Amino acid sequence: MMKRFRYGLLVLLGTLMCLVWSGGFGALGSNSVRAAEPVELAQSAIGNRLAAFVEADQFYRQGDVATAETLYRELKPAFSADAVSQVVEPLYEPEALDSASLAYWNAAQQAIAANQTSGAVVALEQLVAAEPAFVVAPLQLAEILAEEERGGEALAVLEQAATVHPYSSDIVMAQVEALANDGQHLEASIAARSFAILNLDHPQAGEFSNRAEDELNTFLNNQRNQNIADTAIGIGIGTIFGNAPWDSTDNAVDTYERVARLFQDESALGGEIADQLKADYRQSGRLVEDPEIVDYVTQLGLEVAQLMGRDLDYEFFVIRDASINAFALPGGKVFVHTGAIRAANSQAELAGLLGHEVAHAVLSHGIQSVNKSDILSQLGEQIPYGAILSNLASLQYSRQYERQSDILGTRALAASGYAADGLRNFMATLNANTQSNQAEYLSSHPAPASRVDYLEELIQLNGYNRYALEGVDRHQVIQAKVA
């Protein structure tokens, strides 16, 4: 059985390395994105200005921040003027609406007063489409749909609203309630935790954190009871046909309890899977163990991770692979390819990539894929690491989750003292190395070009500093070692 498991894991590892950006950084499809040569990439991005960036970095490290900022401003082009905002300033009062949107609102209120539900739904749907900034409309629309036992539609409305208004406690709490009412307790937990982490200073942050724990416990208890029941049925059927899967119900319960503990301790779950990965990468000679390279990546990763508000057992690993790729396992276990290190032009860019991946782990995005895969209902004598890894490797995050990771990762990057446009610039590199015929609609994720626009808007909206440390000087040293 162990041999079959090991063989399956190796096959899955082969599959994993053929998936570019599917594990956590954009899900751009199955086409492999190869890293350009460092010199070629640097010339296309900043040309002969590399030396000037190094000079600016030296001024910055010497404490002459003003001179460094002056140089950075001269070297970095202005952001695109046509970047499209995807997070809007919320409106709460009908009086703030334009005449057309106000007409939809008045029509909806009249229909509600007359108990004409269908008319109210149509008017509110038109209002949500016409003015997504108006927070009240999706809340009212979702409430009406839920009362009409159209919970799926209500949840879709709230999830879209949460994407537009990630900082609205009313929207996110309504989303949490809708998910819980639909029996999606793990998803409710993740939504609540995400709000708490993204809004540490919000007066309701503690309330959202507590709700996250309650929903997680509800999920685990429900899973435990369901799996015990399924096991009992399996044992009964197996006894009839002489092939019972476990010796006793107690053994089945013990197995599940072990995995449930791992599931609740994300660092332990991610750690066990990471150990399997490391062993196979080491055996194949692809695990980079050069202390200078590993320490460099680990330091960058920890500098952004420690600012994200969650105490996980973070670990960072480097894999010798030319594709521009990185992925995160639950609990803060992050793997980055040498191709991504070579594609990044600076410490700020690589830190942006690592911050995005860490954010997926901090916000528990990977855990949801394990749940949706129904892995926990298939437990036997061993934890099915291969199946868990397969689901994590092929995970395609929603636009909402990608945006959450962009927000948290970029915020942490800005607070760390590196240039806040690191992730934006790395996405520009990815866009330059992605086939132009890759249509965005083929994926549920933003294409790199759209991501660049969104990140520009995010940085400008929050006033993040683009002209802090870039770190071209030190990054070039590591690039040379992984070439």
Secondary structure, 3 states (H helix, E strand, C coil): CHHHHHHHHHHHHHHHHCCCCCCCCCCCCCCCCECCCHHHHHHHHCHHHHHHHHHHHHHHHCCCHHHHHHHHHHHCCCCCCCCCCCCCCCECCHHHCCHHHHHHHHHHHHHHHCCCHHHHHHHHHHHHHHCCCECHHHHHHHHHHHHCCCHHHHHHHHHHHHHHCCCCHHHHHHHHHHHHHCCCHHHHHHHHHHHHHHCCCCCCHHHHHHHHHHHHHHHHHHHHHHHHHHHHHHHHHHHHHCCCCCCCHHHHHHHHHHHHHHHHCHHHHHHHHHHHHHHHHHHCCCEECCHHHHHHHHHHHHHHHCCCCCCCCCEEEEECCCECCEEEECCCEEEEEHHHHHHCCCHHHHHHHHHHHHHHHHCCHHHHHHHHCCHHHHCCCCCCHHHHHHHHHCCCCCHHHHHHHHHHHHHHHHHHCECCCHHHHHHHHHHHCCCCCCCHHHCCCCCHHHHHHHHHHHHHHHCCCCCCECCHHHHHHHHHHHC
